[in-house]
Amino acid sequence: MPDAATVRVDLGPRSYDIVIGSDVSSTIGRRVADWTNARPEWRVEGGTALVVTDANVRAPHAEAVARSLSDAGRRVDLVELPPGEKSKDLAVIAGLYDRLVDLGADRRTLVVAVGGGVIGDAAGFAAATYARGLPFIQVPTTLLAQVDSSVGGKVGVNHPRGKNLIGAFHQPLGVFVDTATLDTLPDRDFRSGLAEVVKYGVILDADFFDWLEANADRIAARDPAALAHVVARSCRLKADVVERDEFERTGLRAVLNYGHTFGHAFEALAGYGELLHGEAVAIGMACASRLADRRRLIHAAATQRQISLLHAFGLPTTLPAAVRIDAEAALSSMRLDKKSVGGRLRFVLPTRIGHVETFADVPETDVRAVLKAFLRKAS
């Protein structure tokens, strides 16, 4: 098999590996067999698999995965969803249930998501809810999915009034990252993924943030060695958090949502698809750090470092001119955020590069002031 790095997510009986390598797609059938054989509840010779993908990656990535699974003895069906956030919809999930029924799926039928975060969320939610849970493999093909959404077991769909409001925790049997898929990723999607990479440096690892600043040109140029380090370090940092707070019961896992309270509101109000998720998170991080600055939690220079690094990666820190959002509408959307308790906003805010905390006592007057100043500049 080609050389690959492995990041272990240690969750007791739900533990799994993230395999990271280049040009390793041909090995997935063999590796999946190893993963299922290691879990008695999913062990089956041959069996069936539903590969879920979209038109952007069906050829060659999803078809290569389907061939590898077929060569390993599985009966494979491949279903193609429309690209974009509109596939994270209950009506689309109902179509996946229909395909599983047609396939004669049982509780050992494997669901394999090949694509970006939308495909992983949608296929994972179908796997979590059909027959009360099917085994699930993530094969992320975008940078954002490779470093963030494919790790940790969060799956779900959108509600018209809020992103990811309908979902579940359903850990995969494993995650298979082929970094060669990044070679063909459109530039906008590649840059979108870098927002989550910057996030890890801000919330958990000041040294990693320094490294990103020093290597921004190599990363933007998609240097293979630099990208391998970006993916492996990001996965390790997220795995460390997930291992300590798998189901978001202690509050630790909330740190991973830095920038998302603002970002999800902007994403929903702009209309899903107008802003890519990473773009919304980049804008949200800029707003969150400005809120921390207003609350005197962090120096303005730290906010500027974040903004400068996001700009180095070609990411926005203000809304596009075509997007018009009202501050009160943004506040209403933010109250639906999953971190809110009793309608009271909670924010993940930085106190220095490499460390964030969750605050439940941020006055709405401060949030409104930051929003109004930000939206005034955006217009």
N, C-alpha and C positions, 0 to 999 in steps of 0.2 A: 504494500500500500504506500502511496506517497506520504512524505513526512507531514505530520500534523501536530499542532499543540493541543493540549486538552486542559480545559478549566472544569473542575469538579464543583457541582452545586450540591452541598451536603445537607440533605433534608431527611435523613433517616431512611425509611422505606420508600420515600419519594425522591431519593437522590438520583442525579443524572449527570451526564457529561456534555460539555459543549466542545465539539471537535472543530478546530480551526486550522484550515490549510488552503493551499492553492491547487486548483485542478484536481480535486479529489472526488468529484461527483460520481465517478465510476465505482467507487467503493461503498456507496451508501447502502445498497442492498445487503452487503455482507455485514456492515456495521449495525444496521437495523436488526438483522437476525441475532447478532450478539446481544443487543440491548433487550430484545423481547425474550430471549432465552434466559437472560439474567433475572427476569421478573416472572416467577411462576404463574401469577394471575393472568399474564398476557402470553405465556408461552404457547406457541402453536406452530405446527409444521405447515409451511405454505401459507394458506389463509388468503384473505382478501385485503385490499388496500384501496382507499379513495384518495387520490391525489387532487388537491384543490389549488388552483392557480388563477392567473388572469392573462389577458391577451399579451401583456407586455413581456412576460417571461415564459409563456408556454413553450416557445421555441427559442433557444434550445434547452433551457434549464429544466423546466418541468418534465419535458419529454425524456430528457436524459435520466432524471430521477425515476420516472415510471419504468423505463427500460431496465435500470439497475434492479429495481424491486422485482420486476418480472423475471429477470435472469436468476434471481435468488429464490424463485419458486412461488411468488405470490400472483394471484389473479388481481389485476389492476384496472381500475376505472379512473378516468381523468375528467374532471369537471372544471370548466373555465368560467370565472365570475367577471363581471365588468370591472375595469380598473377604477380605483379611487374610493373615497369614503362612502359613496352611495351604496357600496356592497356591504357596509356594516349596518344592515337593516334586517328586521325580523322577517320581512317578506323574502329576502334573499336566503336567509337561514332556512326558511321553510322549504325552499327549493333544494337545499343540501339534504334535508331530512328525506325528501322524496327520492333523491338519488341513492341514499343509504338503504331505503326500503326496497327500491328496485334491485339493489346489489345483494339483497338478502343479508344485510349486515347483522352480525351478532356482537357480543361484548368483547370479542377479540379482533374485530375488524379494525384495521389501522387507518387513521386519518393522517395524511401528510400534507402540511401546508408549505407550498413552494411559492415564495413571493415576498412582498414587503409586509409592513405592519398590519395593513388592512386585511390581507389574506390570512395572516397568522391569527389575528383577533377573530375573524369570522369563522374560519375553519376550526379554531380552538374552541369557540363557543358552541359550535355544532357538536364537536366531539365531547364537550363537557356535559351536554344536555341530552344527547340521543342515548336511549337505553341507560340513562343515568351514568354515562361515562364510558367513552371509548379511548383506547390508547392513541397517543397523539405524538407526532414528530414535527419539529420545526426545521424548515430549510430556508432561512432568511436570505433574500437576494439583494436587499438594499442595505446601505450602511446603517441607517436608523434602526432597522429591524435587527441587524447583526449585533449592535452594541446595546440595544435597549429592549424593544418590545418582545423579542423572542425568548428572553430570559426572565424567569420569575413566575410564570404560570398565570398571569392576568390575561383573561380573554373576555371579549364582549362586543356589544354593538351600541350604536348611538340611538338616542331619543331625539326627536326634533328640537327639544329645548335644552339638550345638554349632551356632551360627548361622553361615551362609555358609561352611561348611567345604568345599562342593563348588562350584567356580566357575571363572571364566576372566577374562582381560582381553580385552575386545572393544570397541574404541572405536566410538561411533556416527558416522554420516555428519554428524549435526548434532543439536542440541538446540533445541527450540522451546518457549519459555516464554511462555504467555499468562497474565499476572498477573490477568486478570479472573476466572480460575477460582477464585481465592482468595475471591471474594465469597460463594461458596456452600459453602466448605469448613467442615465442622463445627468448633465451637470447640475441642474437644479435639485434633483433628488439626492445626488451625492452631497451637495452642500447642506441640504436639509438635515441629513444624518449627523453632520458635524456639530449641530447645536446640542444634541444629547451628549456628545463627547466633551464639549466645553463644560456642560453641566456637571459631569463627574469631577472635573478638576475643581470647580467652584465648591461643590458640596462635600468632597471627601479627600482630595489629594492635591495639596498645593504644589508638590513636586511635579505631578503630572501636568498641572496647569502651566508651570514654568516650561516643561518640556514641549507642550503644545505651542507656546509662544515662540520658543527657539526653533521649532521644526515646522512652522506654519506653511512655509513655501513647499517643503517636501510633501507634506500631507495634501495640500491643495493640488499638487502635481500628481497625486496618486502613486507615490513611490511605494512599491510593494512591501519593503521592509518596514517603512513607517506605518503603513496601514495595518500590517500584521500586529505591530505593537499597539496601535490604537484600539483594535478590536479586542485583543487579549486582555489589555489592562482594563478597558471599560467593562468587559464581561466579568473580570475578577472583582472589580469594585461593586458591581451590581450584585453578584453572587454573595459577597460578604454581607450585604444588607439583607438580602432575601433569606439567607440562612438564619439570621437573628430575628426576623419579623416576617415570616412567610405570609401570614394572613392579615397583616396591618393591625395587629392587636396592641402592640406596645407603642406605636407612634413613630418608631424608628424608620420604617419604610417610607413614611411620608416625606422624608428628605429627598427622595427620588423625584418628587413632584415640584422641585424648585422651578419656578417660571411657568408652571402649568396652570395655576389658578387664573392668572391673567391670560395666558396663552389659549387655554380652552375656551374662555369667553370670547376672545377675538376670533378664534377659529369658527365657533358656532355662529356668531353674529354676522360674520363676513359671508357666511354660506359655505358649507363644507365643500372643500375643493378649491376655493379662492386662495386660501393660504395653505401651504403644505404644513404638516404637523410641526416639523422642525423649525420652519419659519415663524410659526406662531409661538413656539417655545423660546426662540431667540428674542423675539419682541417682548415676550412675557418675562424673561430673565432681566432684560433692561429695565422694565417697569418695576419688578420686584426689588432689584438692587437700588433703584431710586427711592422706593418706599423705605428700604432699610436705611438709606442715607437720610431721608427726612426724619426717621425715628432715631437718628444718631447711633445706629448700630454698626455702621461701617463708614469708612472714609470715602469721599467722592472719588479718590484716586483708584480705589478698588473697583468701583462701578465703571470707571473709564477703562480700566484694563480689560474687563469683560467685553465692553462694547468694542474696543479696538481689536480684540481677538476674533470676535464674531464678524467684524468687518473684514479682517484678513482672510476669513473663510468665505467671503461673499454673501454673508447672511444679513438680513434686514434687522434693524432695531427700532424702526418706526413702521406704521401701517402704510401700505401702498396708497397712492393718491386716490385711486378709484374706490377705496373702502371707507365708508362713512359710518362711524359708530358713536352713539350717544353714551356719555358717562353713566347715566342712570340705567340704561339698558345693560351696560357692561356689569354694573354692580348687581343687578337682578340675576344675570346669568352666573356670576361668581358665587352667589348664595346657593346655587344648585351644586357647587363643587362638592365632591365626595369628602373633602376634609372639613366641610362646614358641619357644625353641631348646633341643632336648634335654630338654624338660619343665621348663626353667628359665623363670620368669616374667620378662618385660620390661615395663616401664611407661613410658608417656608422662606426664611430670610437669612441672608449671609451676615455673619459677624466678622468674618475675615475670609480671604481666599483659602479654600480648603475646609471650611466649616460653616454649617448652617444650623439654624434652630427653628422649631415650630412655635409660632406666637398666636395665642388665642385672644389677645387683648388689644389688637390694633384697631383704633377708632375708625369708623367708616369715614369720618371727616378727613382723615389723612389719606385713605384710599381714594376718596373722591377728588381730593386736591391733586394727587399724583395723576389720576386718570384725566382730569380736566387739562392739566398742564401738558400731558403727553398727547392727548387728542388735539389740543390746540396747535401744537407743533406739527402733528401729522397732517392737519388740514392746510 
